[in-house]
Each structure stands twice: as structure tokens, then as C-alpha cells.
Amino acid sequence: MVTPEQLKEWIEAGFDGAQVSVEGDGHHFEAVIIANEFEGQSRIRRHQLVYKALGDKMKAEVHALSMKTVTPAEHEGA
């Protein structure tokens, strides 16, 4: 079973200096990802970048992932 900590590490590995927090029960997860790579990207593109970072793990090990994807500037303004 996947832990929130594992999912956090997998996402962080796909981004340079991202801040990631993940909560979940091993099947369903909620993540907040703050990354410079999201600058100028649509919400759909941001989610695609996260899915790319997770690769095949999204198909086999993670059943449901809800995410909030923001830039550092957006996070500070929230």
C-alpha cells in the first residue's frame, strides 16, 4: 500500500525544489504542490506535469489523487 510519504517523494522527484504535502489513506490522496514549473501553465497542464512525474505509479499504485497545484506567488497570495 502506498503511503502519503511515498507519494510526496515521487512528486518531489519530478520537480525542482517543489513544496509538496500529501494526505491520504493508501488509496485516495489529496496533495498540495507548490512549484515554479507551474508558472504560466493552465490547471490541466499543471495536473499533466504531476501525472508525468508519477508515471506508471498513477496507473498501478495510486487509485485517486486530488491535487491543488500552485506557483509560489499564488501560494503566498492565498
PDB file of N, CA, C and O in Angstrom:
ATOM      1  N   MET A   1       0.845  -1.188   0.000  1.00  0.00           N
ATOM      2  CA  MET A   1       0.000   0.000   0.000  1.00  0.00           C
ATOM      3  C   MET A   1       0.891   1.253   0.000  1.00  0.00           C
ATOM      4  O   MET A   1       1.882   1.322   0.727  1.00  0.00           O
ATOM      5  N   VAL A   2       0.531   2.205  -0.801  1.00  0.00           N
ATOM      6  CA  VAL A   2       1.277   3.456  -0.919  1.00  0.00           C
ATOM      7  C   VAL A   2       0.988   4.336   0.295  1.00  0.00           C
ATOM      8  O   VAL A   2      -0.155   4.447   0.739  1.00  0.00           O
ATOM      9  N   THR A   3       2.029   4.951   0.818  1.00  0.00           N
ATOM     10  CA  THR A   3       1.855   5.886   1.924  1.00  0.00           C
ATOM     11  C   THR A   3       1.886   7.319   1.393  1.00  0.00           C
ATOM     12  O   THR A   3       2.427   7.569   0.316  1.00  0.00           O
ATOM     13  N   PRO A   4       1.308   8.259   2.143  1.00  0.00           N
ATOM     14  CA  PRO A   4       1.411   9.658   1.728  1.00  0.00           C
ATOM     15  C   PRO A   4       2.859  10.112   1.571  1.00  0.00           C
ATOM     16  O   PRO A   4       3.164  10.918   0.692  1.00  0.00           O
ATOM     17  N   GLU A   5       3.748   9.601   2.416  1.00  0.00           N
ATOM     18  CA  GLU A   5       5.155   9.985   2.342  1.00  0.00           C
ATOM     19  C   GLU A   5       5.790   9.523   1.031  1.00  0.00           C
ATOM     20  O   GLU A   5       6.573  10.255   0.425  1.00  0.00           O
ATOM     21  N   GLN A   6       5.450   8.296   0.590  1.00  0.00           N
ATOM     22  CA  GLN A   6       5.981   7.802  -0.686  1.00  0.00           C
ATOM     23  C   GLN A   6       5.496   8.658  -1.843  1.00  0.00           C
ATOM     24  O   GLN A   6       6.274   9.037  -2.718  1.00  0.00           O
ATOM     25  N   LEU A   7       4.207   8.960  -1.839  1.00  0.00           N
ATOM     26  CA  LEU A   7       3.640   9.774  -2.908  1.00  0.00           C
ATOM     27  C   LEU A   7       4.292  11.146  -2.936  1.00  0.00           C
ATOM     28  O   LEU A   7       4.587  11.675  -4.008  1.00  0.00           O
ATOM     29  N   LYS A   8       4.517  11.719  -1.767  1.00  0.00           N
ATOM     30  CA  LYS A   8       5.192  13.016  -1.658  1.00  0.00           C
ATOM     31  C   LYS A   8       6.588  12.939  -2.296  1.00  0.00           C
ATOM     32  O   LYS A   8       6.965  13.819  -3.070  1.00  0.00           O
ATOM     33  N   GLU A   9       7.341  11.900  -1.974  1.00  0.00           N
ATOM     34  CA  GLU A   9       8.692  11.739  -2.536  1.00  0.00           C
ATOM     35  C   GLU A   9       8.647  11.588  -4.052  1.00  0.00           C
ATOM     36  O   GLU A   9       9.473  12.173  -4.752  1.00  0.00           O
ATOM     37  N   TRP A  10       7.701  10.818  -4.565  1.00  0.00           N
ATOM     38  CA  TRP A  10       7.588  10.608  -6.006  1.00  0.00           C
ATOM     39  C   TRP A  10       7.290  11.921  -6.728  1.00  0.00           C
ATOM     40  O   TRP A  10       7.868  12.202  -7.778  1.00  0.00           O
ATOM     41  N   ILE A  11       6.390  12.720  -6.165  1.00  0.00           N
ATOM     42  CA  ILE A  11       6.058  14.006  -6.795  1.00  0.00           C
ATOM     43  C   ILE A  11       7.254  14.944  -6.728  1.00  0.00           C
ATOM     44  O   ILE A  11       7.600  15.583  -7.721  1.00  0.00           O
ATOM     45  N   GLU A  12       7.888  15.029  -5.554  1.00  0.00           N
ATOM     46  CA  GLU A  12       9.049  15.918  -5.405  1.00  0.00           C
ATOM     47  C   GLU A  12      10.172  15.557  -6.372  1.00  0.00           C
ATOM     48  O   GLU A  12      10.894  16.439  -6.837  1.00  0.00           O
ATOM     49  N   ALA A  13      10.323  14.283  -6.677  1.00  0.00           N
ATOM     50  CA  ALA A  13      11.386  13.848  -7.585  1.00  0.00           C
ATOM     51  C   ALA A  13      11.170  14.386  -9.002  1.00  0.00           C
ATOM     52  O   ALA A  13      12.121  14.480  -9.779  1.00  0.00           O
ATOM     53  N   GLY A  14       9.933  14.739  -9.342  1.00  0.00           N
ATOM     54  CA  GLY A  14       9.641  15.233 -10.680  1.00  0.00           C
ATOM     55  C   GLY A  14       9.705  16.741 -10.825  1.00  0.00           C
ATOM     56  O   GLY A  14       9.503  17.268 -11.919  1.00  0.00           O
ATOM     57  N   PHE A  15       9.985  17.440  -9.735  1.00  0.00           N
ATOM     58  CA  PHE A  15      10.016  18.899  -9.758  1.00  0.00           C
ATOM     59  C   PHE A  15      11.247  19.406  -9.025  1.00  0.00           C
ATOM     60  O   PHE A  15      11.693  18.792  -8.056  1.00  0.00           O
ATOM     61  N   ASP A  16      11.788  20.507  -9.477  1.00  0.00           N
ATOM     62  CA  ASP A  16      12.979  21.085  -8.863  1.00  0.00           C
ATOM     63  C   ASP A  16      12.563  22.027  -7.729  1.00  0.00           C
ATOM     64  O   ASP A  16      12.067  23.126  -7.978  1.00  0.00           O
ATOM     65  N   GLY A  17      12.766  21.597  -6.505  1.00  0.00           N
ATOM     66  CA  GLY A  17      12.501  22.447  -5.355  1.00  0.00           C
ATOM     67  C   GLY A  17      11.037  22.639  -5.003  1.00  0.00           C
ATOM     68  O   GLY A  17      10.690  23.615  -4.338  1.00  0.00           O
ATOM     69  N   ALA A  18      10.190  21.751  -5.423  1.00  0.00           N
ATOM     70  CA  ALA A  18       8.757  21.874  -5.119  1.00  0.00           C
ATOM     71  C   ALA A  18       8.496  21.630  -3.637  1.00  0.00           C
ATOM     72  O   ALA A  18       9.208  20.874  -2.975  1.00  0.00           O
ATOM     73  N   GLN A  19       7.464  22.285  -3.140  1.00  0.00           N
ATOM     74  CA  GLN A  19       6.967  22.019  -1.796  1.00  0.00           C
ATOM     75  C   GLN A  19       5.714  21.175  -1.961  1.00  0.00           C
ATOM     76  O   GLN A  19       4.773  21.579  -2.644  1.00  0.00           O
ATOM     77  N   VAL A  20       5.700  20.007  -1.338  1.00  0.00           N
ATOM     78  CA  VAL A  20       4.603  19.071  -1.524  1.00  0.00           C
ATOM     79  C   VAL A  20       4.102  18.600  -0.168  1.00  0.00           C
ATOM     80  O   VAL A  20       4.892  18.258   0.711  1.00  0.00           O
ATOM     81  N   SER A  21       2.793  18.587  -0.007  1.00  0.00           N
ATOM     82  CA  SER A  21       2.189  17.957   1.168  1.00  0.00           C
ATOM     83  C   SER A  21       1.117  16.995   0.661  1.00  0.00           C
ATOM     84  O   SER A  21       0.368  17.310  -0.264  1.00  0.00           O
ATOM     85  N   VAL A  22       1.058  15.826   1.279  1.00  0.00           N
ATOM     86  CA  VAL A  22       0.119  14.790   0.845  1.00  0.00           C
ATOM     87  C   VAL A  22      -0.546  14.174   2.067  1.00  0.00           C
ATOM     88  O   VAL A  22       0.108  13.874   3.066  1.00  0.00           O
ATOM     89  N   GLU A  23      -1.851  13.994   1.968  1.00  0.00           N
ATOM     90  CA  GLU A  23      -2.612  13.267   2.973  1.00  0.00           C
ATOM     91  C   GLU A  23      -3.379  12.175   2.251  1.00  0.00           C
ATOM     92  O   GLU A  23      -3.740  12.331   1.085  1.00  0.00           O
ATOM     93  N   GLY A  24      -3.629  11.077   2.934  1.00  0.00           N
ATOM     94  CA  GLY A  24      -4.391  10.016   2.300  1.00  0.00           C
ATOM     95  C   GLY A  24      -4.426   8.748   3.108  1.00  0.00           C
ATOM     96  O   GLY A  24      -3.776   8.626   4.146  1.00  0.00           O
ATOM     97  N   ASP A  25      -5.208   7.794   2.605  1.00  0.00           N
ATOM     98  CA  ASP A  25      -5.435   6.542   3.323  1.00  0.00           C
ATOM     99  C   ASP A  25      -4.821   5.326   2.631  1.00  0.00           C
ATOM    100  O   ASP A  25      -5.138   4.190   2.984  1.00  0.00           O
ATOM    101  N   GLY A  26      -3.953   5.551   1.657  1.00  0.00           N
ATOM    102  CA  GLY A  26      -3.349   4.445   0.934  1.00  0.00           C
ATOM    103  C   GLY A  26      -4.007   4.186  -0.412  1.00  0.00           C
ATOM    104  O   GLY A  26      -3.414   3.537  -1.273  1.00  0.00           O
ATOM    105  N   HIS A  27      -5.214   4.681  -0.605  1.00  0.00           N
ATOM    106  CA  HIS A  27      -5.929   4.525  -1.870  1.00  0.00           C
ATOM    107  C   HIS A  27      -6.335   5.876  -2.458  1.00  0.00           C
ATOM    108  O   HIS A  27      -6.225   6.094  -3.665  1.00  0.00           O
ATOM    109  N   HIS A  28      -6.801   6.769  -1.604  1.00  0.00           N
ATOM    110  CA  HIS A  28      -7.250   8.098  -2.014  1.00  0.00           C
ATOM    111  C   HIS A  28      -6.344   9.128  -1.349  1.00  0.00           C
ATOM    112  O   HIS A  28      -6.092   9.078  -0.145  1.00  0.00           O
ATOM    113  N   PHE A  29      -5.861  10.065  -2.167  1.00  0.00           N
ATOM    114  CA  PHE A  29      -4.902  11.055  -1.666  1.00  0.00           C
ATOM    115  C   PHE A  29      -5.312  12.458  -2.059  1.00  0.00           C
ATOM    116  O   PHE A  29      -5.983  12.676  -3.068  1.00  0.00           O
ATOM    117  N   GLU A  30      -4.885  13.413  -1.225  1.00  0.00           N
ATOM    118  CA  GLU A  30      -5.022  14.840  -1.521  1.00  0.00           C
ATOM    119  C   GLU A  30      -3.632  15.444  -1.416  1.00  0.00           C
ATOM    120  O   GLU A  30      -2.940  15.258  -0.415  1.00  0.00           O
ATOM    121  N   ALA A  31      -3.226  16.165  -2.451  1.00  0.00           N
ATOM    122  CA  ALA A  31      -1.892  16.758  -2.477  1.00  0.00           C
ATOM    123  C   ALA A  31      -1.978  18.248  -2.770  1.00  0.00           C
ATOM    124  O   ALA A  31      -2.820  18.703  -3.544  1.00  0.00           O
ATOM    125  N   VAL A  32      -1.084  18.996  -2.129  1.00  0.00           N
ATOM    126  CA  VAL A  32      -0.865  20.401  -2.456  1.00  0.00           C
ATOM    127  C   VAL A  32       0.563  20.480  -2.971  1.00  0.00           C
ATOM    128  O   VAL A  32       1.509  20.103  -2.279  1.00  0.00           O
ATOM    129  N   ILE A  33       0.706  20.974  -4.192  1.00  0.00           N
ATOM    130  CA  ILE A  33       2.018  21.042  -4.826  1.00  0.00           C
ATOM    131  C   ILE A  33       2.303  22.489  -5.212  1.00  0.00           C
ATOM    132  O   ILE A  33       1.554  23.104  -5.971  1.00  0.00           O
ATOM    133  N   ILE A  34       3.393  23.018  -4.678  1.00  0.00           N
ATOM    134  CA  ILE A  34       3.810  24.388  -4.964  1.00  0.00           C
ATOM    135  C   ILE A  34       5.110  24.294  -5.759  1.00  0.00           C
ATOM    136  O   ILE A  34       6.133  23.846  -5.241  1.00  0.00           O
ATOM    137  N   ALA A  35       5.062  24.724  -7.029  1.00  0.00           N
ATOM    138  CA  ALA A  35       6.237  24.557  -7.887  1.00  0.00           C
ATOM    139  C   ALA A  35       6.367  25.703  -8.881  1.00  0.00           C
ATOM    140  O   ALA A  35       5.375  26.195  -9.421  1.00  0.00           O
ATOM    141  N   ASN A  36       7.601  26.116  -9.109  1.00  0.00           N
ATOM    142  CA  ASN A  36       7.876  27.160 -10.101  1.00  0.00           C
ATOM    143  C   ASN A  36       7.476  26.719 -11.507  1.00  0.00           C
ATOM    144  O   ASN A  36       7.114  27.553 -12.337  1.00  0.00           O
ATOM    145  N   GLU A  37       7.539  25.416 -11.780  1.00  0.00           N
ATOM    146  CA  GLU A  37       7.214  24.902 -13.111  1.00  0.00           C
ATOM    147  C   GLU A  37       5.768  25.175 -13.515  1.00  0.00           C
ATOM    148  O   GLU A  37       5.431  25.078 -14.695  1.00  0.00           O
ATOM    149  N   PHE A  38       4.918  25.513 -12.564  1.00  0.00           N
ATOM    150  CA  PHE A  38       3.511  25.770 -12.869  1.00  0.00           C
ATOM    151  C   PHE A  38       3.268  27.179 -13.411  1.00  0.00           C
ATOM    152  O   PHE A  38       2.175  27.482 -13.890  1.00  0.00           O
ATOM    153  N   GLU A  39       4.279  28.031 -13.334  1.00  0.00           N
ATOM    154  CA  GLU A  39       4.140  29.410 -13.798  1.00  0.00           C
ATOM    155  C   GLU A  39       3.714  29.437 -15.262  1.00  0.00           C
ATOM    156  O   GLU A  39       4.364  28.833 -16.115  1.00  0.00           O
ATOM    157  N   GLY A  40       2.616  30.141 -15.549  1.00  0.00           N
ATOM    158  CA  GLY A  40       2.126  30.296 -16.906  1.00  0.00           C
ATOM    159  C   GLY A  40       1.398  29.085 -17.465  1.00  0.00           C
ATOM    160  O   GLY A  40       1.017  29.084 -18.635  1.00  0.00           O
ATOM    161  N   GLN A  41       1.196  28.056 -16.654  1.00  0.00           N
ATOM    162  CA  GLN A  41       0.537  26.832 -17.114  1.00  0.00           C
ATOM    163  C   GLN A  41      -0.930  26.804 -16.675  1.00  0.00           C
ATOM    164  O   GLN A  41      -1.274  27.308 -15.606  1.00  0.00           O
ATOM    165  N   SER A  42      -1.781  26.218 -17.502  1.00  0.00           N
ATOM    166  CA  SER A  42      -3.185  26.043 -17.134  1.00  0.00           C
ATOM    167  C   SER A  42      -3.284  24.972 -16.043  1.00  0.00           C
ATOM    168  O   SER A  42      -2.333  24.229 -15.802  1.00  0.00           O
ATOM    169  N   ARG A  43      -4.423  24.903 -15.400  1.00  0.00           N
ATOM    170  CA  ARG A  43      -4.617  23.895 -14.360  1.00  0.00           C
ATOM    171  C   ARG A  43      -4.484  22.483 -14.952  1.00  0.00           C
ATOM    172  O   ARG A  43      -3.901  21.596 -14.329  1.00  0.00           O
ATOM    173  N   ILE A  44      -5.023  22.289 -16.140  1.00  0.00           N
ATOM    174  CA  ILE A  44      -4.920  20.974 -16.781  1.00  0.00           C
ATOM    175  C   ILE A  44      -3.460  20.621 -17.037  1.00  0.00           C
ATOM    176  O   ILE A  44      -3.035  19.499 -16.762  1.00  0.00           O
ATOM    177  N   ARG A  45      -2.692  21.572 -17.560  1.00  0.00           N
ATOM    178  CA  ARG A  45      -1.271  21.310 -17.838  1.00  0.00           C
ATOM    179  C   ARG A  45      -0.502  21.035 -16.551  1.00  0.00           C
ATOM    180  O   ARG A  45       0.393  20.190 -16.532  1.00  0.00           O
ATOM    181  N   ARG A  46      -0.843  21.737 -15.482  1.00  0.00           N
ATOM    182  CA  ARG A  46      -0.187  21.509 -14.190  1.00  0.00           C
ATOM    183  C   ARG A  46      -0.433  20.078 -13.723  1.00  0.00           C
ATOM    184  O   ARG A  46       0.482  19.402 -13.254  1.00  0.00           O
ATOM    185  N   HIS A  47      -1.671  19.628 -13.855  1.00  0.00           N
ATOM    186  CA  HIS A  47      -2.004  18.265 -13.440  1.00  0.00           C
ATOM    187  C   HIS A  47      -1.273  17.255 -14.321  1.00  0.00           C
ATOM    188  O   HIS A  47      -0.824  16.217 -13.836  1.00  0.00           O
ATOM    189  N   GLN A  48      -1.154  17.555 -15.609  1.00  0.00           N
ATOM    190  CA  GLN A  48      -0.419  16.669 -16.511  1.00  0.00           C
ATOM    191  C   GLN A  48       1.045  16.542 -16.084  1.00  0.00           C
ATOM    192  O   GLN A  48       1.628  15.462 -16.175  1.00  0.00           O
ATOM    193  N   LEU A  49       1.633  17.635 -15.623  1.00  0.00           N
ATOM    194  CA  LEU A  49       3.015  17.601 -15.158  1.00  0.00           C
ATOM    195  C   LEU A  49       3.164  16.703 -13.931  1.00  0.00           C
ATOM    196  O   LEU A  49       4.153  15.983 -13.795  1.00  0.00           O
ATOM    197  N   VAL A  50       2.177  16.750 -13.046  1.00  0.00           N
ATOM    198  CA  VAL A  50       2.211  15.886 -11.857  1.00  0.00           C
ATOM    199  C   VAL A  50       2.056  14.425 -12.283  1.00  0.00           C
ATOM    200  O   VAL A  50       2.791  13.559 -11.809  1.00  0.00           O
ATOM    201  N   TYR A  51       1.104  14.151 -13.174  1.00  0.00           N
ATOM    202  CA  TYR A  51       0.916  12.782 -13.654  1.00  0.00           C
ATOM    203  C   TYR A  51       2.183  12.265 -14.335  1.00  0.00           C
ATOM    204  O   TYR A  51       2.539  11.095 -14.193  1.00  0.00           O
ATOM    205  N   LYS A  52       2.857  13.144 -15.073  1.00  0.00           N
ATOM    206  CA  LYS A  52       4.114  12.751 -15.729  1.00  0.00           C
ATOM    207  C   LYS A  52       5.161  12.384 -14.677  1.00  0.00           C
ATOM    208  O   LYS A  52       5.892  11.407 -14.841  1.00  0.00           O
ATOM    209  N   ALA A  53       5.232  13.157 -13.610  1.00  0.00           N
ATOM    210  CA  ALA A  53       6.190  12.866 -12.537  1.00  0.00           C
ATOM    211  C   ALA A  53       5.900  11.510 -11.894  1.00  0.00           C
ATOM    212  O   ALA A  53       6.822  10.802 -11.489  1.00  0.00           O
ATOM    213  N   LEU A  54       4.628  11.154 -11.803  1.00  0.00           N
ATOM    214  CA  LEU A  54       4.256   9.881 -11.180  1.00  0.00           C
ATOM    215  C   LEU A  54       4.382   8.703 -12.142  1.00  0.00           C
ATOM    216  O   LEU A  54       4.558   7.565 -11.706  1.00  0.00           O
ATOM    217  N   GLY A  55       4.295   8.961 -13.424  1.00  0.00           N
ATOM    218  CA  GLY A  55       4.452   7.908 -14.413  1.00  0.00           C
ATOM    219  C   GLY A  55       3.464   6.763 -14.220  1.00  0.00           C
ATOM    220  O   GLY A  55       2.280   6.991 -13.968  1.00  0.00           O
ATOM    221  N   ASP A  56       3.953   5.541 -14.338  1.00  0.00           N
ATOM    222  CA  ASP A  56       3.102   4.357 -14.250  1.00  0.00           C
ATOM    223  C   ASP A  56       2.548   4.117 -12.848  1.00  0.00           C
ATOM    224  O   ASP A  56       1.603   3.347 -12.679  1.00  0.00           O
ATOM    225  N   LYS A  57       3.125   4.764 -11.855  1.00  0.00           N
ATOM    226  CA  LYS A  57       2.610   4.602 -10.489  1.00  0.00           C
ATOM    227  C   LYS A  57       1.157   5.061 -10.388  1.00  0.00           C
ATOM    228  O   LYS A  57       0.391   4.551  -9.570  1.00  0.00           O
ATOM    229  N   MET A  58       0.788   6.024 -11.226  1.00  0.00           N
ATOM    230  CA  MET A  58      -0.583   6.534 -11.222  1.00  0.00           C
ATOM    231  C   MET A  58      -1.555   5.453 -11.685  1.00  0.00           C
ATOM    232  O   MET A  58      -2.702   5.422 -11.238  1.00  0.00           O
ATOM    233  N   LYS A  59      -1.117   4.579 -12.562  1.00  0.00           N
ATOM    234  CA  LYS A  59      -1.983   3.522 -13.080  1.00  0.00           C
ATOM    235  C   LYS A  59      -2.078   2.351 -12.109  1.00  0.00           C
ATOM    236  O   LYS A  59      -3.148   1.767 -11.939  1.00  0.00           O
ATOM    237  N   ALA A  60      -0.967   2.011 -11.478  1.00  0.00           N
ATOM    238  CA  ALA A  60      -0.916   0.780 -10.699  1.00  0.00           C
ATOM    239  C   ALA A  60      -1.056   0.980  -9.191  1.00  0.00           C
ATOM    240  O   ALA A  60      -1.694   0.166  -8.522  1.00  0.00           O
ATOM    241  N   GLU A  61      -0.473   2.045  -8.647  1.00  0.00           N
ATOM    242  CA  GLU A  61      -0.370   2.141  -7.200  1.00  0.00           C
ATOM    243  C   GLU A  61      -1.237   3.219  -6.561  1.00  0.00           C
ATOM    244  O   GLU A  61      -1.564   3.127  -5.377  1.00  0.00           O
ATOM    245  N   VAL A  62      -1.608   4.224  -7.319  1.00  0.00           N
ATOM    246  CA  VAL A  62      -2.415   5.323  -6.786  1.00  0.00           C
ATOM    247  C   VAL A  62      -3.784   5.272  -7.460  1.00  0.00           C
ATOM    248  O   VAL A  62      -3.880   5.388  -8.682  1.00  0.00           O
ATOM    249  N   HIS A  63      -4.829   5.101  -6.678  1.00  0.00           N
ATOM    250  CA  HIS A  63      -6.165   4.944  -7.253  1.00  0.00           C
ATOM    251  C   HIS A  63      -6.879   6.273  -7.465  1.00  0.00           C
ATOM    252  O   HIS A  63      -7.599   6.440  -8.449  1.00  0.00           O
ATOM    253  N   ALA A  64      -6.686   7.211  -6.557  1.00  0.00           N
ATOM    254  CA  ALA A  64      -7.348   8.509  -6.682  1.00  0.00           C
ATOM    255  C   ALA A  64      -6.444   9.585  -6.092  1.00  0.00           C
ATOM    256  O   ALA A  64      -5.926   9.445  -4.984  1.00  0.00           O
ATOM    257  N   LEU A  65      -6.267  10.661  -6.856  1.00  0.00           N
ATOM    258  CA  LEU A  65      -5.424  11.763  -6.403  1.00  0.00           C
ATOM    259  C   LEU A  65      -6.123  13.076  -6.705  1.00  0.00           C
ATOM    260  O   LEU A  65      -6.370  13.417  -7.862  1.00  0.00           O
ATOM    261  N   SER A  66      -6.433  13.800  -5.655  1.00  0.00           N
ATOM    262  CA  SER A  66      -6.970  15.154  -5.778  1.00  0.00           C
ATOM    263  C   SER A  66      -5.797  16.087  -5.508  1.00  0.00           C
ATOM    264  O   SER A  66      -5.040  15.877  -4.559  1.00  0.00           O
ATOM    265  N   MET A  67      -5.643  17.109  -6.333  1.00  0.00           N
ATOM    266  CA  MET A  67      -4.486  17.972  -6.118  1.00  0.00           C
ATOM    267  C   MET A  67      -4.798  19.446  -6.330  1.00  0.00           C
ATOM    268  O   MET A  67      -5.645  19.832  -7.135  1.00  0.00           O
ATOM    269  N   LYS A  68      -4.073  20.239  -5.572  1.00  0.00           N
ATOM    270  CA  LYS A  68      -4.071  21.685  -5.739  1.00  0.00           C
ATOM    271  C   LYS A  68      -2.664  22.028  -6.208  1.00  0.00           C
ATOM    272  O   LYS A  68      -1.687  21.740  -5.517  1.00  0.00           O
ATOM    273  N   THR A  69      -2.563  22.642  -7.381  1.00  0.00           N
ATOM    274  CA  THR A  69      -1.267  22.960  -7.969  1.00  0.00           C
ATOM    275  C   THR A  69      -1.140  24.475  -8.092  1.00  0.00           C
ATOM    276  O   THR A  69      -1.927  25.117  -8.788  1.00  0.00           O
ATOM    277  N   VAL A  70      -0.149  25.040  -7.414  1.00  0.00           N
ATOM    278  CA  VAL A  70       0.029  26.492  -7.414  1.00  0.00           C
ATOM    279  C   VAL A  70       1.496  26.852  -7.549  1.00  0.00           C
ATOM    280  O   VAL A  70       2.384  26.050  -7.259  1.00  0.00           O
ATOM    281  N   THR A  71       1.727  28.085  -7.998  1.00  0.00           N
ATOM    282  CA  THR A  71       3.081  28.633  -8.025  1.00  0.00           C
ATOM    283  C   THR A  71       3.377  29.198  -6.643  1.00  0.00           C
ATOM    284  O   THR A  71       2.454  29.409  -5.856  1.00  0.00           O
ATOM    285  N   PRO A  72       4.645  29.445  -6.333  1.00  0.00           N
ATOM    286  CA  PRO A  72       4.962  30.079  -5.045  1.00  0.00           C
ATOM    287  C   PRO A  72       4.242  31.420  -4.864  1.00  0.00           C
ATOM    288  O   PRO A  72       3.779  31.728  -3.765  1.00  0.00           O
ATOM    289  N   ALA A  73       4.146  32.213  -5.928  1.00  0.00           N
ATOM    290  CA  ALA A  73       3.475  33.511  -5.828  1.00  0.00           C
ATOM    291  C   ALA A  73       1.986  33.337  -5.546  1.00  0.00           C
ATOM    292  O   ALA A  73       1.422  34.076  -4.739  1.00  0.00           O
ATOM    293  N   GLU A  74       1.348  32.376  -6.196  1.00  0.00           N
ATOM    294  CA  GLU A  74      -0.068  32.112  -5.946  1.00  0.00           C
ATOM    295  C   GLU A  74      -0.289  31.635  -4.522  1.00  0.00           C
ATOM    296  O   GLU A  74      -1.282  31.988  -3.887  1.00  0.00           O
ATOM    297  N   HIS A  75       0.642  30.832  -4.023  1.00  0.00           N
ATOM    298  CA  HIS A  75       0.526  30.312  -2.658  1.00  0.00           C
ATOM    299  C   HIS A  75       0.624  31.443  -1.634  1.00  0.00           C
ATOM    300  O   HIS A  75      -0.122  31.470  -0.655  1.00  0.00           O
ATOM    301  N   GLU A  76       1.540  32.365  -1.867  1.00  0.00           N
ATOM    302  CA  GLU A  76       1.716  33.496  -0.942  1.00  0.00           C
ATOM    303  C   GLU A  76       0.510  34.422  -0.952  1.00  0.00           C
ATOM    304  O   GLU A  76       0.188  35.043   0.061  1.00  0.00           O
ATOM    305  N   GLY A  77      -0.156  34.514  -2.097  1.00  0.00           N
ATOM    306  CA  GLY A  77      -1.333  35.386  -2.215  1.00  0.00           C
ATOM    307  C   GLY A  77      -2.597  34.760  -1.674  1.00  0.00           C
ATOM    308  O   GLY A  77      -3.608  35.443  -1.516  1.00  0.00           O
ATOM    309  N   ALA A  78      -2.556  33.468  -1.386  1.00  0.00           N
ATOM    310  CA  ALA A  78      -3.772  32.753  -0.919  1.00  0.00           C
ATOM    311  C   ALA A  78      -4.047  32.994   0.544  1.00  0.00           C
ATOM    312  O   ALA A  78      -5.021  32.470   1.083  1.00  0.00           O
TER     313      ALA A  78
END
